[in-house]
């Protein structure tokens, strides 16, 4: 069971999907406008946000950006476009998954369960990882460098954690895309590159002068001790 926030302006879809997800065991809050959705995220702290992009008051992509500014809630975006460029832009903007219209309630329920399973997988049983000055605690989701805390978004932490499970090994971007974003399809290098850039900045390094995150051209990324 999950607490689901549904942001959908179509009355028929909102009512039907809300009833179906409730019947599947979820607790559903449904709103019709983007501004109401942003307020509900901050107020109710849902487990999952299901966001339609075609909203009457705000563009769904703007809603996604505003949600990401205040919350790490998993976001599943409903979109009518399935070309790689559009999907990559959504993932880069902070979406965790997407569904293409038209979709069924059963498909949405499966996506919700998959996202929650993916985000919670393995972390509680994992031990703290220490690589030189870098310390990663999967249970508390805390990271420090040289003893100082590093404030990471959920995706940045998930990316670092995925690499830390194979320290010193080169991990391909396709593997990272599948493990962190659950999207093992082509065209996703940009998603990984953007998050790696943000992660490097917060760890105090650059691609030209790496300390922990080392790129192996044409192969992938490896996490190594930074001293």
N, C-alpha and C positions, 0 to 999 in steps of 0.2 A: 504494500500500500504506500502511496506517495501523496503528498499535498501538492496538487497541481493547480497552477494559475494559467487559465486559458484566456488569451487576448484575441478576440475574434469579433469583427463587426457584423458578420452575417448572422441574423437572429436564428435562422433555421439550423445552420451548422453549429452555432454556439450551444443551442439547446440540445440538439441531438447528440453532439460529441460529449457534452457535459453529462448527460444521462448515461451514455454508454461507459464513460470512464468511471462514473460513480458505481455503476453496476459491476465493473471490474474490480472494485474495492478501493478506488482512489477517493480522496477528499478533494472536490473540485470547487474552485472559485473562478467565476467567469465574468469578464468585463468586456465592453465593446469598444473601448477607446484606448489609445496608447498612453495618454496621461494617467488614466485610471490604472493601467497596468503597472506603470512605474511606481505610482503611489502604493499599490498593493504589494509589490516586491519589497519595498522598504518597510511596510507595515506588517505584513503577514509572514515574510521569510519562507516562501514556498520551497519545496524540494525540487520542483521542475517548473520551468516556464515554457508554455507552448505559445509561440508568437506568430500570428499571421502578419505578413508584410504589408498588405493592402488595408490600411486603417484610415478612418475618416479625418482624424485630427493631426496625426503625425505620420511621417514615413516610417515604416517598420524598421528600417535600418537605423534611423535616428533613435528609435526606441531602444533598439539593441545596444547602441553606443551609450545611451544614458543609463540603461540597466547595468552595463559593464562598469560604469563609473562608480556605482554604489554597491554592487553585489557580484558574487561569483556563482550565483544560482545557475545550474545547467539550463541551457536554452536550446529548445528544438524549434527550428524555424519552418513555417509552412510557406512554400514558394511555388509559383507556376513555372519557374525557369530551372532547367536542369543542365545547362551548359557548364562546362568546367570553370570558365572564368567567373560566372555568377556565383557558383558554389564556393570557389576559393575565396572570393571577396567576403562572403558571409562567414566562413570559418575564420578568416583573418580578423574580421570585426568582432569575433568572440562567440559565435554560435558553436554549440557542441555537436549538433546533428541537424539534419534537415529532412523534410518529407516533401514530395512533389504532389501537387494537386492534380486530380482528385485523390484522396486517400480514404482509407477505412478506419473506423475506431479501433479495430483489432491491430492494425499497423501502428497506430499511435501508441496503443498500450504496450506493444512489443518494443517500440523505440524508447519509451519511458523506462521500462525495465532494463533495457540494454544500457542506457546512459547511466542509470544509477548503479548497475552492476559494475560497469567499467570504472566509474569514479571511486567506488569503494573497494575494488578488488585488491586483496592482499595487504593493504597498508597496515592494518592493526597488528598483523603478525610479523611485521618486518622489523629488523633491528636498525639502530642508528648507523649511518654510513659516515666514515671519516676518511677524507682524502686530503692529506696535508692540512692546510688551513681551512678546508671546506668541511662543514658538518651538516648532515641532512638527517632529520628525524622524521620518518614516515608517519609515526603515530600522532605526533603533535603538529605535523606539517610545518615544522620550523627549520630554517636554514640560517647558518651563521658562517661568516668569513672572517678569519682572524679574531674570532670571538664576538664580532659585532653582528647583530641580526640583520637579515636581508628580507625585505618585504616583497614577496612574490605573489602574483595572481595565481589562481588555481591552475590554469593551463601552464604557466611558467614552472610552477612546482612539479606538476605532473610530467613535464618534459624532462626536467632535471632528475626526477626520481627514476624515470624510464632509463636514462643513461646511467644512473648510479647502480642499477641492477646488473650492469655489465661493465664495471670499471676497467678502463684500459682497452676495451674492445671497440672496434669501429661498428657503429650502428647506422644502417642506411636510413635515409629520409623516409622511404616507403615503410620501413618497419616502425619508425616513430609515428608516422601518420596513422598507421593501423592501431598501434598501441595506445596512443594518447588521444587521438581524435576518432578512432573507430572507423576510419575511411581509407581502406586499402585500395584506392583507385589512382590512376595516373593524374598528373597535373597538379599535385599537391605540394610540390617542393616550396612554393612561395609561402604557404602556410607555415611550414617548419622554419623557413629562413627568417620570417618576420618575428616569430616567437624566440628564436635563437638570438636574434639581434637585441630584443628587449632583455632577455636573460643575461646576455653578455654584459650589457650596460650595468645591470644591477649587481653583477658579480665583480664589477670593476675591471673589465677587460674589453678588448676589441678583437675583431677577427684577425687584424693584422698583428696584434700582440696578445695572443691568447694566454691565459693562465690555467684555466680548467677545461675549457671547451675547445677542442682541437679539430679543425676541419681536415678531412682527407679527401682531396679533390677527386671527384668522380665516384667516391665510395660512400662517405657519410661523415659522422661525427663521433668522436670518442671523448669520454670524460677521464681526465687524468689528474694526478696530484699537482697542486699548484705551489707546493712548498709551504 
